[in-house]
Each structure stands twice: as C-alpha cells, then as structure tokens.
Amino acid sequence: MGLDTPKLIVPTEFKPTRSDRGWFVLPFGKNPWWWYLASFVPALLVTILIFMDQQISAVIVNRNENKLKV
C-alpha cells in the first residue's frame, strides 16, 4: 500500500540509557541531607490522613443503618 509507518528502534546492546551513571541509581541523589529530615513531617501527616480516611470510611459503611450482612 506504500504507507510509511514508524518503526521501533531497538538498541544492539543492553546498557543504561544515560552514559553518566551506572546500573545502580542512588536513592538519595544529590539532595542536601536536611531535605530528608524536613520531608519527615509532611510524610507523617499524609500517612495519618490516609489512615484516618480509611478508618472513618469503614465506620460509616459498617453502620447498622446500612444493613450489611456478614
């Protein structure tokens, strides 16, 4: 039919995509050390928020007025 379709370009060797780093990527990166201490408070608040949301939803759903059967 003469349609020009894009082809997937597959590399000939298996290697990391960036030449300036190896296979192991550091989890901490190049951030200053105090960022990890500062992120603790928001992470704790989000964890509490998600936990409370789940618990409140469970209490609302399991009320006797909903007449759920076990």
Phi and psi in degrees as GROMACS dihedral restraints (atoms count N, CA, C in turn):
[ dihedral_restraints ]
;  ai    aj    ak    al  type     phi  dphi    fc
    3     4     5     6     1    80.5    20    10
    4     5     6     7     1    21.4    20    10
    6     7     8     9     1   -83.1    20    10
    7     8     9    10     1   134.3    20    10
    9    10    11    12     1   -90.1    20    10
   10    11    12    13     1   107.0    20    10
   12    13    14    15     1  -107.3    20    10
   13    14    15    16     1   143.6    20    10
   15    16    17    18     1   -70.1    20    10
   16    17    18    19     1   141.8    20    10
   18    19    20    21     1  -110.2    20    10
   19    20    21    22     1   150.1    20    10
   21    22    23    24     1   -77.8    20    10
   22    23    24    25     1   126.6    20    10
   24    25    26    27     1   -90.5    20    10
   25    26    27    28     1   116.3    20    10
   27    28    29    30     1  -107.1    20    10
   28    29    30    31     1   125.9    20    10
   30    31    32    33     1   -67.7    20    10
   31    32    33    34     1   155.8    20    10
   33    34    35    36     1   -83.3    20    10
   34    35    36    37     1   -19.2    20    10
   36    37    38    39     1  -129.3    20    10
   37    38    39    40     1   156.2    20    10
   39    40    41    42     1   -96.5    20    10
   40    41    42    43     1   107.8    20    10
   42    43    44    45     1  -151.6    20    10
   43    44    45    46     1   164.8    20    10
   45    46    47    48     1   -61.9    20    10
   46    47    48    49     1   150.9    20    10
   48    49    50    51     1   -73.6    20    10
   49    50    51    52     1   -26.7    20    10
   51    52    53    54     1  -105.4    20    10
   52    53    54    55     1   130.7    20    10
   54    55    56    57     1   -78.9    20    10
   55    56    57    58     1   -14.2    20    10
   57    58    59    60     1   -89.5    20    10
   58    59    60    61     1     4.6    20    10
   60    61    62    63     1  -144.3    20    10
   61    62    63    64     1   160.0    20    10
   63    64    65    66     1   -92.8    20    10
   64    65    66    67     1  -157.1    20    10
   66    67    68    69     1   -73.3    20    10
   67    68    69    70     1   -35.5    20    10
   69    70    71    72     1   -91.6    20    10
   70    71    72    73     1   119.6    20    10
   72    73    74    75     1   -99.7    20    10
   73    74    75    76     1   125.2    20    10
   75    76    77    78     1   -63.3    20    10
   76    77    78    79     1   131.1    20    10
   78    79    80    81     1   -68.1    20    10
   79    80    81    82     1   -24.7    20    10
   81    82    83    84     1   -91.2    20    10
   82    83    84    85     1   -18.2    20    10
   84    85    86    87     1    62.0    20    10
   85    86    87    88     1  -143.4    20    10
   87    88    89    90     1  -110.3    20    10
   88    89    90    91     1    20.7    20    10
   90    91    92    93     1   -75.0    20    10
   91    92    93    94     1   150.3    20    10
   93    94    95    96     1   -65.1    20    10
   94    95    96    97     1   154.9    20    10
   96    97    98    99     1   -63.6    20    10
   97    98    99   100     1   -30.1    20    10
   99   100   101   102     1   -74.8    20    10
  100   101   102   103     1   -15.1    20    10
  102   103   104   105     1   -62.0    20    10
  103   104   105   106     1   -35.9    20    10
  105   106   107   108     1   -71.7    20    10
  106   107   108   109     1   -34.7    20    10
  108   109   110   111     1   -70.7    20    10
  109   110   111   112     1   -40.0    20    10
  111   112   113   114     1   -69.4    20    10
  112   113   114   115     1   -28.7    20    10
  114   115   116   117     1   -80.5    20    10
  115   116   117   118     1   -10.0    20    10
  117   118   119   120     1   -64.1    20    10
  118   119   120   121     1   -43.3    20    10
  120   121   122   123     1   -65.1    20    10
  121   122   123   124     1   -50.7    20    10
  123   124   125   126     1   -61.7    20    10
  124   125   126   127     1   -36.6    20    10
  126   127   128   129     1   -65.0    20    10
  127   128   129   130     1   -39.9    20    10
  129   130   131   132     1   -65.2    20    10
  130   131   132   133     1   -42.2    20    10
  132   133   134   135     1   -64.1    20    10
  133   134   135   136     1   -40.7    20    10
  135   136   137   138     1   -66.4    20    10
  136   137   138   139     1   -39.7    20    10
  138   139   140   141     1   -61.9    20    10
  139   140   141   142     1   -44.1    20    10
  141   142   143   144     1   -64.0    20    10
  142   143   144   145     1   -41.5    20    10
  144   145   146   147     1   -61.0    20    10
  145   146   147   148     1   -46.3    20    10
  147   148   149   150     1   -66.3    20    10
  148   149   150   151     1   -41.6    20    10
  150   151   152   153     1   -61.2    20    10
  151   152   153   154     1   -47.0    20    10
  153   154   155   156     1   -65.6    20    10
  154   155   156   157     1   -38.2    20    10
  156   157   158   159     1   -60.8    20    10
  157   158   159   160     1   -43.3    20    10
  159   160   161   162     1   -66.6    20    10
  160   161   162   163     1   -42.6    20    10
  162   163   164   165     1   -67.4    20    10
  163   164   165   166     1   -42.8    20    10
  165   166   167   168     1   -65.1    20    10
  166   167   168   169     1   -41.1    20    10
  168   169   170   171     1   -62.7    20    10
  169   170   171   172     1   -41.0    20    10
  171   172   173   174     1   -64.3    20    10
  172   173   174   175     1   -40.2    20    10
  174   175   176   177     1   -64.9    20    10
  175   176   177   178     1   -42.8    20    10
  177   178   179   180     1   -64.4    20    10
  178   179   180   181     1   -44.5    20    10
  180   181   182   183     1   -68.1    20    10
  181   182   183   184     1   -35.6    20    10
  183   184   185   186     1   -88.7    20    10
  184   185   186   187     1    13.4    20    10
  186   187   188   189     1   -66.5    20    10
  187   188   189   190     1   155.9    20    10
  189   190   191   192     1   -66.5    20    10
  190   191   192   193     1   -26.6    20    10
  192   193   194   195     1   -65.3    20    10
  193   194   195   196     1   -22.5    20    10
  195   196   197   198     1   -80.8    20    10
  196   197   198   199     1   -12.6    20    10
  198   199   200   201     1    53.3    20    10
  199   200   201   202     1    46.7    20    10
  201   202   203   204     1   -79.2    20    10
  202   203   204   205     1   143.3    20    10
  204   205   206   207     1  -108.3    20    10
  205   206   207   208     1   142.6    20    10
